[in-house]
Amino acid sequence: MTTNKMAGRPWKRLVFIASLFTWVTSAAANATPVLVVDADNHQVLYQEDAGVPWYPASTTKLMTALVVFEALRSGEVTLTTPVMMTRNAIKQAFLESGLTFGRTMTLEDALFAMIAASANDVAVALAEAVASDEASFVRRMNEASARLGLTGTHFSNPNGLFDRNNYTTARDLAILGMEVDRAFPEHRRFFMASAVTIDGKEIKSNNLLLTRFSGTIGMKTGFLCASGRNIVGLATRNGRRVMVVVLGATTERERNERSAQYLTQAFDGRLPSSDAGLVDNLQNRTDVAPQDMRIRLCTDQSAAYEASRDALYPMGLPGHETYLQDQIPGQVHAISTWANDNASDVPLPSPRPS
């Protein structure tokens, strides 16, 4: 006969239950969205909170790319259309490109700079080159979002810089990424560059899968303190295509390792089709607001939170298995810019009050 050692110790049972409750509620509060999808048939292979709203950060640029690709297809612009850095473009935050007012590049090069280098200023310049202004371009982004059925998404800018009205879900990002890849196969090369040089200055992609996980064909990473580290990744092996979305990762190591782990498990058949059905049928949560990760990631609480995430996801840490074992030569795209002789650095006068 077996006996329950806690049966006669009610206080220990209470302590155990309280500890379990604390662990469960803490895990729930720190949950971040994950979605793995068979890109060929849209079958969900694995998901956690895929319909919960999240700040997309630079994964926003997937929609910016889609709108630009549509403009290319309709003949509004061409790959040689000049894209000039405007005053509005150069005032964007995190200007890694180093470009100044009036510097100009081809639209083709601008796409590489926006996607591979995640240049926020170039994203805005691209939007202004395609539409009459940034606001008009953002309207196109939201029109495309509605057309694709991205019911948990709203865009407020073309680069993903923080705005409470710029949000999405893992479900919507997966559908968006798969549509970009399906509808515009001729433009896949933009997502495969692991680095660009802009007038000789090299800027590397943050998507380590491109050079460490064979079969990767894109797509986009993103980071804000409010969002954590996001990725929309697509890879193919043995004729099968798998999409992975990880939102809210704490470190680049966690984001890259977890993405590679989910992809490995999917290709190995260890993520059988879940009972979630098709990704299109997942329901977005419209009753909750996006989590703001800033306290956990960008304050004096960050070290403790990062340690807790390292314990959950130790892949790639010393003494632990890594899923990024491949060595793939990077693809570097060279960009040259020129001065626009028609650019004037004299501010336009304010209109006279009526």
C-alpha positions as CSV (number, residue, x, y, z in Angstrom):
1,M,0.0,0.0,0.0
2,T,1.3,3.4,-0.9
3,T,1.0,6.4,1.4
4,N,1.0,10.1,0.7
5,K,3.9,11.6,2.8
6,M,2.1,15.0,2.8
7,A,-1.2,13.5,3.9
8,G,-0.6,14.3,7.6
9,R,1.2,17.6,7.0
10,P,-1.4,20.0,5.7
11,W,1.0,23.0,6.1
12,K,3.5,21.4,3.7
13,R,0.7,20.8,1.2
14,L,-0.2,24.5,1.4
15,V,3.4,25.5,0.9
16,F,3.7,23.2,-2.1
17,I,0.4,24.4,-3.7
18,A,1.4,28.1,-3.1
19,S,4.8,27.5,-4.7
20,L,3.2,25.7,-7.7
21,F,0.7,28.5,-8.1
22,T,3.6,31.1,-8.0
23,W,5.5,29.1,-10.6
24,V,2.5,28.7,-12.9
25,T,1.4,32.3,-12.7
26,S,5.0,33.6,-13.2
27,A,5.4,31.3,-16.3
28,A,2.0,32.6,-17.7
29,A,3.0,36.2,-17.1
30,N,6.3,35.6,-18.9
31,A,4.8,33.6,-21.8
32,T,5.8,34.8,-25.2
33,P,4.2,33.9,-28.5
34,V,5.5,31.1,-30.7
35,L,4.1,29.7,-34.0
36,V,5.4,27.0,-36.3
37,V,3.5,26.4,-39.6
38,D,3.9,24.2,-42.6
39,A,4.2,26.9,-45.3
40,D,2.9,24.7,-48.1
41,N,-0.5,23.8,-46.5
42,H,-0.8,26.4,-43.7
43,Q,-1.1,23.6,-41.1
44,V,-0.2,24.7,-37.6
45,L,2.6,22.4,-36.2
46,Y,3.0,24.1,-32.9
47,Q,1.7,27.3,-31.2
48,E,1.8,29.2,-28.0
49,D,-0.3,32.3,-27.7
50,A,-0.2,32.8,-31.5
51,G,-3.2,35.2,-31.4
52,V,-1.9,37.4,-28.6
53,P,-1.1,41.0,-29.7
54,W,2.6,42.0,-29.7
55,Y,4.7,44.9,-30.8
56,P,6.3,43.8,-34.1
57,A,9.4,46.0,-34.1
58,S,11.2,45.6,-37.5
59,T,9.2,42.6,-38.6
60,T,6.8,45.5,-39.7
61,K,9.1,45.8,-42.7
62,L,7.7,42.6,-44.1
63,M,4.5,44.5,-44.8
64,T,6.5,47.5,-46.1
65,A,8.3,45.1,-48.5
66,L,5.0,43.6,-49.6
67,V,3.5,47.0,-50.5
68,V,6.7,47.9,-52.4
69,F,6.6,44.6,-54.3
70,E,3.0,45.3,-55.2
71,A,4.0,48.7,-56.5
72,L,6.8,47.1,-58.6
73,R,4.4,44.6,-60.1
74,S,1.9,47.3,-61.0
75,G,4.6,49.5,-62.6
76,E,4.3,52.4,-60.2
77,V,8.0,52.1,-59.6
78,T,11.0,50.1,-60.9
79,L,14.1,48.7,-59.3
80,T,16.0,51.7,-60.6
81,T,13.7,54.3,-59.2
82,P,15.8,56.7,-57.1
83,V,15.1,56.6,-53.3
84,M,16.3,59.8,-51.6
85,M,16.9,60.3,-47.9
86,T,14.4,63.0,-46.9
87,R,14.4,65.1,-43.7
88,N,11.6,62.8,-42.5
89,A,13.7,59.7,-43.2
90,I,16.8,60.9,-41.4
91,K,15.0,61.9,-38.3
92,Q,14.2,58.2,-37.5
93,A,15.8,56.6,-34.5
94,F,18.6,54.1,-34.7
95,L,20.3,55.3,-37.9
96,E,22.8,52.6,-38.5
97,S,23.0,53.4,-42.2
98,G,25.0,56.6,-41.6
99,L,23.2,58.3,-44.5
100,T,22.5,62.0,-44.6
101,F,19.9,64.2,-46.2
102,G,19.9,64.0,-50.0
103,R,21.9,60.8,-50.3
104,T,20.2,58.6,-52.9
105,M,20.2,54.9,-53.9
106,T,18.2,52.8,-56.2
107,L,15.0,51.2,-55.0
108,E,16.6,47.8,-55.4
109,D,19.4,48.8,-53.0
110,A,16.9,50.4,-50.7
111,L,15.1,47.1,-50.3
112,F,18.4,45.3,-49.4
113,A,19.2,48.1,-46.9
114,M,15.7,47.9,-45.3
115,I,15.5,44.1,-45.1
116,A,19.1,43.0,-44.4
117,A,20.4,46.0,-42.5
118,S,16.9,46.8,-41.1
119,A,17.6,50.5,-41.8
120,N,14.7,52.5,-40.3
121,D,15.6,55.6,-42.3
122,V,15.6,53.8,-45.6
123,A,12.3,52.2,-44.8
124,V,10.7,55.6,-44.5
125,A,12.5,56.9,-47.7
126,L,11.2,53.8,-49.5
127,A,7.7,54.6,-48.4
128,E,7.9,58.1,-49.6
129,A,9.3,57.0,-52.9
130,V,6.4,54.7,-53.5
131,A,3.5,56.8,-52.2
132,S,3.0,60.5,-52.0
133,D,4.1,60.6,-48.4
134,E,4.6,58.3,-45.4
135,A,1.0,58.5,-44.2
136,S,-0.3,57.4,-47.6
137,F,2.0,54.5,-47.6
138,V,0.9,53.4,-44.1
139,R,-2.7,53.5,-45.4
140,R,-1.6,51.0,-48.1
141,M,-0.1,48.8,-45.4
142,N,-3.3,48.7,-43.5
143,E,-5.4,48.1,-46.6
144,A,-3.1,45.1,-47.5
145,S,-3.4,43.9,-43.9
146,A,-7.2,43.9,-44.1
147,R,-7.1,42.2,-47.5
148,L,-5.0,39.4,-46.1
149,G,-7.3,38.9,-43.1
150,L,-4.7,40.1,-40.5
151,T,-7.4,40.8,-37.9
152,G,-5.0,41.4,-35.1
153,T,-2.7,43.8,-36.9
154,H,-2.5,47.6,-37.3
155,F,0.5,49.6,-38.7
156,S,1.3,53.2,-37.9
157,N,4.7,53.4,-39.6
158,P,6.8,51.6,-42.2
159,N,9.8,50.7,-40.0
160,G,8.3,49.3,-36.7
161,L,9.6,51.9,-34.3
162,F,7.6,51.9,-31.1
163,D,4.0,53.1,-31.4
164,R,1.2,51.7,-29.3
165,N,-0.9,51.6,-32.5
166,N,1.7,49.5,-34.3
167,Y,0.9,45.9,-33.3
168,T,0.4,42.4,-34.7
169,T,0.2,38.7,-33.7
170,A,2.3,35.7,-34.4
171,R,-0.6,34.3,-36.5
172,D,-0.7,37.5,-38.6
173,L,3.0,37.6,-39.1
174,A,3.1,34.0,-40.3
175,I,0.3,34.7,-42.8
176,L,2.1,37.9,-44.0
177,G,5.5,36.2,-44.3
178,M,4.0,33.2,-46.3
179,E,2.1,35.6,-48.6
180,V,5.3,37.6,-49.3
181,D,7.1,34.5,-50.2
182,R,4.3,32.9,-52.2
183,A,3.3,36.0,-54.2
184,F,6.7,37.4,-55.0
185,P,9.2,34.5,-55.5
186,E,11.2,36.7,-57.8
187,H,12.1,38.9,-54.8
188,R,13.3,36.2,-52.4
189,R,16.9,37.3,-52.8
190,F,16.2,40.4,-50.7
191,F,15.6,38.2,-47.7
192,M,18.7,36.0,-48.2
193,A,21.4,38.7,-47.8
194,S,23.3,38.3,-44.5
195,A,24.9,41.7,-44.8
196,V,25.1,44.9,-46.9
197,T,27.7,47.5,-47.4
198,I,26.5,51.0,-47.7
199,D,29.3,53.1,-49.3
200,G,31.8,50.7,-47.9
201,K,30.3,50.5,-44.4
202,E,29.2,46.9,-43.5
203,I,26.0,46.3,-41.6
204,K,25.2,42.7,-40.8
205,S,21.8,41.1,-40.6
206,N,20.6,40.0,-37.1
207,N,19.2,36.8,-38.6
208,L,21.9,34.3,-37.7
209,L,19.9,31.5,-39.3
210,L,21.0,32.7,-42.7
211,T,24.6,31.6,-42.0
212,R,24.1,28.9,-39.3
213,F,21.0,27.0,-40.3
214,S,21.0,25.4,-43.7
215,G,17.9,25.9,-45.8
216,T,17.1,29.3,-44.4
217,I,15.5,31.6,-47.0
218,G,14.7,34.6,-44.8
219,M,12.8,36.5,-43.5
220,K,13.0,39.3,-40.8
221,T,14.1,40.0,-37.3
222,G,13.1,42.9,-35.0
223,F,13.9,44.4,-31.6
224,L,12.5,47.0,-29.3
225,C,12.7,47.2,-25.6
226,A,8.9,47.0,-25.6
227,S,8.8,43.9,-27.9
228,G,11.8,41.9,-27.1
229,R,13.6,40.1,-29.9
230,N,11.3,38.9,-32.7
231,I,11.8,36.8,-35.7
232,V,9.8,35.6,-38.7
233,G,11.9,32.8,-40.2
234,L,11.4,30.6,-43.3
235,A,13.4,27.5,-44.2
236,T,13.2,24.7,-46.6
237,R,14.6,21.1,-46.5
238,N,13.8,18.1,-48.7
239,G,11.1,20.0,-50.5
240,R,9.3,21.0,-47.4
241,R,8.9,24.7,-46.3
242,V,8.4,25.6,-42.6
243,M,7.6,29.1,-41.1
244,V,8.6,29.9,-37.6
245,V,7.6,33.0,-35.6
246,V,9.1,33.7,-32.2
247,L,8.2,36.9,-30.4
248,G,9.5,38.4,-27.2
249,A,12.8,36.5,-26.9
250,T,15.2,38.0,-24.4
251,T,18.6,37.6,-26.2
252,E,19.7,37.1,-29.7
253,R,21.0,33.7,-28.7
254,E,17.6,32.7,-27.3
255,R,15.8,34.0,-30.4
256,N,18.1,32.2,-32.9
257,E,18.5,29.0,-30.9
258,R,14.7,28.6,-30.3
259,S,13.9,29.3,-33.9
260,A,16.4,26.7,-35.1
261,Q,15.1,24.2,-32.6
262,Y,11.5,24.6,-33.7
263,L,12.6,24.3,-37.4
264,T,14.7,21.2,-36.6
265,Q,11.9,19.5,-34.8
266,A,9.5,20.4,-37.6
267,F,11.8,19.0,-40.4
268,D,12.4,15.9,-38.3
269,G,8.7,15.2,-37.9
270,R,8.8,15.8,-34.1
271,L,6.1,18.6,-34.4
272,P,3.2,16.7,-35.8
273,S,0.2,18.7,-37.0
274,S,-1.5,20.0,-33.9
275,D,-5.2,20.2,-33.3
276,A,-5.1,23.9,-34.0
277,G,-5.8,23.2,-37.7
278,L,-4.9,25.9,-40.3
279,V,-3.1,29.0,-39.3
280,D,-5.8,31.1,-41.0
281,N,-8.4,29.6,-38.6
282,L,-6.5,30.7,-35.4
283,Q,-8.3,33.3,-33.5
284,N,-6.6,36.6,-32.7
285,R,-7.1,38.0,-29.2
286,T,-8.7,41.4,-29.5
287,D,-9.5,41.6,-25.7
288,V,-6.0,42.1,-24.5
289,A,-3.3,44.7,-25.2
290,P,0.3,43.9,-26.2
291,Q,2.7,43.3,-23.4
292,D,5.4,45.9,-22.8
293,M,8.7,44.2,-22.2
294,R,10.7,47.3,-21.3
295,I,10.8,46.7,-17.5
296,R,12.0,43.1,-18.1
297,L,14.5,43.9,-20.8
298,C,15.8,47.4,-20.4
299,T,15.9,48.2,-16.7
300,D,17.8,47.0,-13.6
301,Q,15.5,44.0,-13.5
302,S,16.9,42.8,-16.8
303,A,19.7,40.6,-15.4
304,A,17.3,38.5,-13.2
305,Y,14.8,38.1,-16.1
306,E,17.5,37.1,-18.5
307,A,18.8,34.5,-16.0
308,S,15.3,33.0,-15.8
309,R,15.1,32.8,-19.5
310,D,18.5,31.2,-19.8
311,A,17.3,28.5,-17.4
312,L,14.3,27.9,-19.6
313,Y,16.2,28.0,-22.9
314,P,19.8,27.0,-22.3
315,M,20.5,26.0,-25.9
316,G,23.8,27.4,-27.2
317,L,25.1,28.2,-23.7
318,P,28.3,26.5,-22.6
319,G,27.7,22.8,-22.0
320,H,24.4,22.8,-23.9
321,E,23.5,21.6,-27.3
322,T,23.3,24.2,-30.1
323,Y,20.9,24.0,-33.1
324,L,23.0,26.4,-35.1
325,Q,25.7,24.0,-36.3
326,D,25.9,24.8,-40.0
327,Q,28.5,27.1,-41.5
328,I,27.1,28.8,-44.6
329,P,28.9,31.5,-46.6
330,G,27.1,34.8,-46.2
331,Q,25.7,36.8,-49.1
332,V,26.8,40.4,-49.0
333,H,25.1,43.0,-51.2
334,A,27.0,46.2,-52.0
335,I,25.2,49.5,-52.0
336,S,26.5,52.8,-53.4
337,T,24.7,56.1,-52.9
338,W,25.0,59.5,-54.6
339,A,24.1,63.1,-53.8
340,N,20.8,64.3,-55.2
341,D,21.5,67.6,-57.0
342,N,17.9,68.5,-56.6
343,A,17.8,68.2,-52.8
344,S,17.6,71.4,-51.0
345,D,18.6,71.6,-47.3
346,V,16.8,74.9,-46.9
347,P,13.6,74.2,-44.8
348,L,10.3,75.2,-46.5
349,P,8.8,78.4,-44.9
350,S,5.8,77.9,-42.7
351,P,2.5,79.0,-44.2
352,R,1.3,82.4,-43.2
353,P,-1.6,82.2,-40.7
354,S,-5.0,82.8,-42.4
